[in-house]
Amino acid sequence: MGSIGTPELIVILVIALVIFGPGKLPEVG
């Protein structure tokens, strides 16, 4: 994985949100 742009970061963030749930992310919940 050489270059990661903004779309990739958004996808990773969404996946992390689905996996961990909103309760684990302070900025969301």
N, C-alpha and C positions, 0 to 999 in steps of 0.2 A: 504494500500500500504506500505509494509514493506521495501523491498529492491528494489531500482531502479538502473539498470545497464546502461551501455553506450548505448545499443540498444534502450532502452526506452527513454533515453534523446534525441537521434537522431530522434525518431518518434515524440516526443513532439515538438522538434524544427521545424520539417517539417510541422506539423499540425499548429503550431503558424505562420509559414511563409505563409501558404496558407490562414489562417484566416485574419491575419493583413496585409499581403502584404509586399513586399520588401521595400516599402517606409518608413515603421514604424521601420525597423531594421537598425540602423546606420552602423553596420559592413558589411551589405550586400549592401545597396544602397547609 
